[in-house]
Amino acid sequence: MVQKVFKSCAGFSLIELVVVMAILGILAAIAIPAYTSHKATAIRSAAQATLVEAAQNMERHFNRESDGYENATIGNLNDGDTVPATSPGGKYNLNWVGDPTMDTFVLRATPNFSEPKCGWLQIDQTGAKTSENCDSW
């Protein structure tokens, strides 16, 4: 008589696999929204820094030129007087709100992506910072 010997096979049972998948699902449900929120905050911070730098460039232009803020330009030149056209990464576009005058300007950074928390950010010649639906600026 031939006797069959069954050896136990090492492996995962279906229950163990379901438990691991449930744990991974819970971790993903927590981690993905937190990462998305952190990423949007980092992009917004880069836009805020770009606006402050642009306002400094405007002040530099005001002090160097006799025309005040009027002939300052928006572009990607690195001459110290030019206001950058976009934030790093290109997620915000910088534009004038109206045209700069001899003694006033307002710069606005408008998101060109789906911003979950805030809309535009802006700064004027006095350094006053305003935003749309955002308390952190």
C-alpha positions in Angstrom: 0.0 0.0 0.0 1.3 3.3 -1.0 1.0 5.9 1.6 0.7 9.6 0.6 2.3 12.1 2.9 1.0 15.6 2.7 3.4 18.3 3.7 2.1 21.6 4.7 2.8 24.3 2.2 3.9 27.6 3.5 1.9 30.5 2.2 -0.8 33.1 3.0 -4.3 32.2 3.8 -7.1 34.2 2.3 -8.0 35.7 5.7 -4.4 37.0 6.1 -4.4 38.5 2.7 -7.8 40.3 3.4 -6.5 41.7 6.7 -3.3 43.0 5.0 -5.4 44.6 2.2 -7.7 46.2 4.8 -4.7 47.7 6.7 -3.2 49.1 3.4 -6.6 50.6 2.5 -6.9 52.4 5.8 -3.3 53.7 5.6 -4.0 54.9 2.0 -7.2 56.6 3.1 -5.2 58.6 5.7 -2.0 59.2 3.8 -3.2 60.3 0.4 -5.4 63.3 1.5 -2.6 64.4 3.9 -0.1 64.3 1.1 -2.3 66.2 -1.3 -3.0 68.9 1.3 0.8 69.2 2.1 1.6 69.5 -1.6 -1.0 72.3 -2.2 0.4 74.1 0.9 3.9 73.9 -0.5 2.8 75.2 -3.9 1.0 78.1 -2.3 4.0 78.9 -0.2 6.2 79.1 -3.3 3.6 81.5 -4.9 3.7 83.6 -1.8 7.5 83.8 -1.9 7.4 84.7 -5.6 4.9 87.5 -4.9 7.2 88.9 -2.1 10.2 88.7 -4.4 8.2 90.4 -7.2 7.2 93.2 -4.8 10.9 93.7 -3.9 11.7 93.8 -7.6 9.0 96.5 -8.0 10.6 98.5 -5.2 14.0 98.2 -6.8 12.5 99.4 -10.1 10.8 102.3 -8.3 14.1 103.4 -6.7 16.2 103.1 -9.9 13.9 104.7 -12.4 12.2 108.1 -12.5 8.9 106.7 -13.8 7.9 105.0 -10.5 6.3 101.6 -11.1 4.8 102.4 -14.5 7.2 100.7 -16.8 8.0 97.7 -14.8 7.5 94.5 -16.8 6.3 90.9 -16.1 8.5 88.3 -17.7 11.2 85.7 -16.9 14.2 87.9 -17.2 16.7 87.9 -14.3 17.6 91.6 -14.3 16.3 92.4 -10.8 13.6 94.7 -12.1 11.4 92.2 -14.0 8.5 90.6 -12.1 8.5 86.8 -12.8 5.5 85.6 -14.9 5.0 82.4 -13.0 5.8 80.9 -9.6 8.4 78.1 -9.4 6.8 75.0 -11.0 4.4 77.2 -13.0 1.4 76.5 -10.8 0.6 80.2 -10.3 0.5 83.0 -12.9 1.5 86.5 -11.9 -0.4 89.4 -13.3 -1.1 93.1 -12.6 -4.5 94.0 -11.1 -5.0 97.1 -13.3 -1.8 98.9 -14.6 0.9 100.0 -12.3 1.0 103.8 -11.8 3.7 106.2 -10.7 3.2 105.3 -7.1 1.0 102.2 -6.9 0.9 98.6 -8.0 -1.0 95.4 -7.2 0.3 92.0 -8.2 -1.9 88.9 -8.2 -0.9 85.3 -8.3 -3.7 83.2 -9.8 -3.6 79.4 -9.6 -3.7 77.5 -12.8 -4.5 74.2 -11.2 -7.3 73.0 -8.9 -6.5 74.8 -5.7 -8.5 73.1 -2.9 -8.2 75.8 -0.3 -7.3 79.2 -1.7 -7.9 81.1 -4.9 -5.7 84.1 -5.9 -3.1 85.8 -3.7 -2.1 89.4 -4.1 0.3 92.0 -2.7 0.5 95.8 -3.3 3.1 98.5 -3.0 2.6 98.9 0.8 3.1 95.2 1.3 -0.5 94.5 2.1 -1.3 90.9 1.4 -4.8 89.8 0.5 -6.3 86.5 -0.8 -9.4 84.8 -1.9 -10.8 82.3 0.6 -7.5 81.9 2.4 -6.6 82.9 6.0 -2.9 81.8 5.8 -1.7 84.7 3.6 
